[in-house]
């Protein structure tokens, strides 16, 4: 077995892993780097060489895992494209939105490379996508190999609990077995239940390390964190302020909406409109329509019926009156420029009645990350559009992550008991923590931290 990380960096970026196994080649994910622009944001597809790839398997539909799929298919036009059936309902919408964002960034930021693919190209490749149920072995060798009666390795998608359709991927050859966690969540969320990785065994484990630098405080519970958030929202409403919760359109938005719907049904929050973005509305509808296929809690909770959802028109972010309490759950989670979250933050920040509540990860080098650590009354650099912002509004963090804690991932390594662990999808501090802890607890396991584009013989 040979493994090559195609991520152009060693941190959380353009996820892409080339697996060469018993004469076959599999690409796990094809994402775009969230902190890079143009062609620099793409995986290092050229590091895969000139040989064809038999299949591309997508773990889930977040942009850093699937955003470069059309470009991957230019490099590997004969590859099968495999994903879970739930991701199948999402992937085209994610890619079309990516075209829209890149087209806008070309006009606003002058990025000549954009768009890296077009709406027509997404439509042309869509018939190649295949959706599969969890826990079903799938032969993925190239058609010409199967026709010549060559043995095909298999893969299975295992429910990862991270977002709708998310999967870990179990790859089995004749002699070797590999498991790729993708992004995984080992605890129940408001809607989605925890990952179902209970019986995974593998010789090689490729593992995310997102929260490796963040320990879990003693006594922490998700339930207590939800109560703290609801109390904070009520407190803001009592002072006639509005609340902004920046959220990723896929996954985080629906989980927060589910939390709010249950709170309103129980009388914990008064019923009122909830403002969401257009893409968040699309994914919320898919969450509702596919509830019966999903391993989730509250199967009968349909968010469009339980909540008064109002799609926020772009013009409203500037003109909507804020003299009455309003509740916004809008993109982008990182508050990047030209998004509702960015523009609303600029309006809310100067007024101490209002609040901005973070419920997930924000990169320190994004507007959201800078706002998160800002001090009241102290000017700080917010974004290229707003170089200086002074905020007086309340800012708080609530740990409602959709990623596994580092403690749970470390226990998972012991359950899988691989001979090799490959650490990825995390910054250097996170990966170092895992490397040290695995070496102490499981000293016989070989630990690898790949460099971009450098093959590793396993």
N, C-alpha and C positions, 0 to 999 in steps of 0.2 A: 504494500500500500504506500502511496505517495500522496501527500497533502500540500497544497499551495494556497496561502491566503492571498486573495486578489484585492483585498482592501488596500488602497494606496497609502494608508497610515496604520499605526498600531493601536489607535484608539477606537472609540465608537465611530464608525464611518460607513463606507460603501461595502456592506457585507457581501462576500462572495468567496466561496471555498471550492477549489478544484480538487476532486477526489479521483485518483487513478487506482483502480482496483481490478486485478486479475484480467488485464487487457481491456478494461472498459473505463470510460471517463464520465464523471458526473459533476455538474455544477450545482452547488447548494447556495441558493439566493443570488440575486443580482441587484444590489441596492445602489443608491446614490449618496455620496457623503454630504451630510447636512451643513457642514461648515466650509465646503469648497464650492467653487463656481465653474461653470463651463465644463470642458472635457476633463479638468482636474478632479471633478466630483465623481468620475466613473471608476469602477473597478479596473484592475490592470488586466484586461482581457488578453492583451498581447503576451502576457506572461504564461498564458495557457498554451502557447505554441500554435503550430499550424494544423495539428491533428483535430479532427472533428470531436465534438462532445456528444455523447449518446443522449443525455437527458439533462434538463434543468429542473430542479425541484425547489419550489418556493415555500419557505417556512410560514410566512404571513405577509400581509399586504401593507405594512408600514413602509414608508418611502425609502428608508435606509436598507430595506431588504428586497424591494421589488422595483424601485424606481428606474433602474437601468435595464429592465428586461427587454425592451425593444432593441436596445443597442447590443445586448448579449446575443439576440437572435440574428443580428447582422453578422456577427463573428461565427456563430454556430447555427446556420440556417436549417440543419437537418435534425436538430435536437427535439426530442419529446419535451413538452412543457407540462409539468405535473404539479398539482397543488391540492389542497383539501377542497371538498365541494363547497364549503362556506367561503373560502377565499375566491373560488370561481365566481361567486356572485358579486365580489367586491373589486376584483383586479382591474377590469376595464375602466371603472369609474375612477380609480386611483390614478391610472396612467393618463386618462384624458385630463384629469385635474392637473397633473404634472405638466402637460403640454400648455395648459392655460397659464400656469404660474411662470413657466420658462418664457413664454411669449411676452407676458407682462414685464418680466425682468429684463428682457432684451430691450424693450422700449424705455423702461425707467432707469436701468443701470448701464445700458449700453454693452451688455455681454453678447459679443458677436456670435459665439458658439450656439446660443439658444435660438429656437428650441432644439434640443438634441434629437428629437424625433417629433413626428407630426400626428395629428388626429387620424389622418388617412393610414399612417403606418400602424397605429394601434388597432384600427379596424381590420387591417390586412392580416395581422398576426393573431387576432382573437380566435379564429377557428383552430389554432394549434393548441389552445389551452384545454387541459383535461382536469376535471375535478373528481376527487375520490373520497370515499368515506374514511374515517379513522380506522386503524387496526386492520387494514386490508393489504396483504402482500401484493406488490406491483412489480412485474418484470420491466426493467427500464433499458435494457440493451438496445442498440440501434436496430432498425428493422432488418437491415441486410444481415446482421449477425444472427438474429432470431430465425430468419428464413434459411440460413445455412446450418441451423440446428446447433448453434453454439450455446453454451450455458449462459443464462442471464442472471446477474445478481438481482436482488429484490430490494425494495424499500417499503417502509410503512410509515404513515403519518400517525403520530401519537398526540393526543390533545394536550396543548401546552398551557391552556388557561390564561394566556396573556391578553389576547383580544379575539374578536370573532374570527374563527378559522385558523388560529395560530396552532402550529404543530412543531414538535420535535420530530426528527427524521431518523429512523432506524434503517441502516444500510447493511445488508447481509450478502456476503460472498460465500464461496465454498469454504474458505479457510479463515476469513477475518470478518469481524462485525464492527461497525462504527455507529455511534449515536451522536447526533448533532442536536443540541438543546434548542437552537434558535433563541428567541426571547421567551422566558418561561416564568410562570407565577405559581408558586406552591401553596398559596392561600386563597380561600374564596374571596371574590370581590362582591360588589352589590348584586351584579347580574351573573357574571361568569363564575363557574366553580373552578376549583384548583386543578392544576395539571394532573393528568393521569399517566404518570411515568412509573407506576409501582413495580412492574415486572421487567423493566429494562435491564438487559445485560449486554455488555459490549467490550471488545478488546481495546477500542479507542474511543475516547469521549472528547468531542469538541464542545466547549462550554462557554456560555456568556459569563461576564464578570461585572456587569453594570454596577452593582451595589457593593463591590468589594471594598470600597473605601468608607463605607457607611455601616456601622454596627447598629443593632437593634437595641434601643434602651430597655433596661430591665423594667418589666411590668407593662410594656407597651402592648396595646391591643388596637386593632382596627376599629372595633366598635366604639372605644373611647375617643378615638380620633374623629369619627363621624359625629359623635355627640358634641365634641368641641367645635367642629365646623358649623353645625346647626345652631349652637348657642351664639357663635360669632355672627352668623347671618342675622339672627333675631336682634342682636345688639345693634347692628348697623341699621336695620329697619326702624328700630325705635328712635334713632336720631335722624330719621328721614333721609338716610343715605342710600346709595346704590352699591351693589356688589358685582365685581367682575371676577369671574373664574376663568383664566386662560386655559384652554384645553385643546388637545389634539382632536381633530375631527373624527377619527376612527378609534374607538375604544374608550378613551378618557371621557369624551363628551357623553357617550351613552351611559357609562358608569355613574357619572355625576347626575345625569338626568334621572336615572333609576333611584339614586339616593334621595333626590329632591321629591320625586313622585311618592315614594313611600312616606317621607316626612310629612308631606301635605295630606296624604290620606289618613295619617295618624293624628293630624292636628298639630304636629310639631311646628310647622310653618304654615302661614296663611296662604291660601290659594291666590296666585297671581300669575300673569304671563311670564314665561321664561324666554328670553331672547337667545337665539342660536344662529349660527352661520348656515349658509346654503348647503355646503358640503356636509356639515354636521347633520343637517336635516336628512340628506340622502342616506347617509350611513345609519341614522336612527331608524329610518323606514326599513332598511334591510335587517337591522336587529329585530324589529317587530315581526317582519314577514318570515324570518328564518328561526324564530324562537323555538319552534317544534323540532328543529334539527339540532339544537344546541344543547350542550351539557351546561345547564344554567339553573339559577334560582329564579323564582317568580315567573314561571312559564306564561302565566296569564296576564302578566303586567305588560301592556302595550303602551309605550311611552307617548305615542301620538294621541292616544285616548285619555291617558291619565293626566297629561299636562296640557296647558294652554301654550303651545309652542308658537313663537313668532319668529319668522326668518328675518334677520336684521338686514335691511337694505343698506348697501354701502353709504348712501347719502345720510342715512339715519345716524351713523356713528358720529357725525358732526352736528346734526341738527336735533336729535331726539332730546326733549327737555329732561333735565335731571333733577327737577325740584321735587319729584316724588320718588319713592324707593323703587328701583328696578333691579332685576336679576339677569345678569349676562353670563352665558356659558358659551364662549366663542373662541375661534382660532385666531392667532396661532398660539400653541402652547409656549413657545419661546418668545412671543410678542415681536416677531420679525416685522420689518417695515411693510407698509401697505396692507396690513391686516386689521380686521376689526379690533382685536385685542390691543394692538399697538395704539391705534387711534383713540380708543376709549380710555386707555391708560393715561394718555396725555390730557384728556378732559377731566378724569377723576382725580389725578394726582394732586392738584393744588388745593383740594377741598377736604378738610379733615372729617367731614361727615361720611365720606365714601370709604370703600375698602377694596383691596385687590388681594384675593386669596389664591395662593399657589397650591396645587394638589398633586403635582408630579415633578419630574426632573426638569430643570432648566439649565442649559449650558451657561457657565459663567460669562462667556464672551458674547452673549446675545442680549438684546434689550431687556428681556425678562430676567435674565441672570443678574444684570446690573441693577435693575429696579429692586430685585429681591434683597440685595444687600445694602441698598441705599439707606441713608439716615434722614429722619424728618427734618425739613428745613435746610438741608445741605445740598447745594447744587451738584449734579453728577451728569456724566455723559450717558445719555439714554440710547440714541441711535444716530445714524447719519442724517435722518430727517429732522431730528430734534436733538441737536448737540448738547444742549443744557436743559435739564429738567429739575425742578425743585418740587419735591412731593411732601404733602402734609397728610395725605390719606393714610388709613391703616393698611399695613402689609403684614400678612401672616403666612406661614407654611403649615400645610397639613399633609402628613405622610399617608397618601392613599395610592401607593405605587402599584403598578401592574407587573413589576419585576420581582423575582424571588429574592428573599433576604440572603445575605452572604452565608449565614448560619445554615439555612435550609439547603443551599447549593453545596456546601461542604459536606453535609450529611448525605446528599445525593451521590456525591463521588464515592463514598463508602458503600452505598447500596449497589451501585453499578459495578464497582470493583474492577476498573479497567487496568490494563498494563501501561497505558499512555493517556495523559490528559493534555489536550491542546487548549490553551487559554486565549480567548479573544473577546471582542465586543466589550471593552472596558478600558479605562485609562491606565496609565502605568502604575499608579498607586493601588488601584483595584486589583490589577493582575499580580502585583508584588505580594499583596496580602494573601491571595489565594495560593500563590506558589509557596510562600512560607508555611502556611497552615497545612497544605496538602503534604508537604515534605515532612512536617512534624507528625501528623496524624497517620499518614499512609506512606511510610518511607520507601516502600518498594515500587511505588508508582513513578514512572518517568514523566517529567513535566516539560512541556515545550511551549515557548512563546514565539510564534512565527514572525519573521520579518516580511514586509510586503514583497510579494512576487518571488520569494525564495522557497523552492520545493523542500519538503521535509520527508525523508525516508523513514517510514514507520516500521 
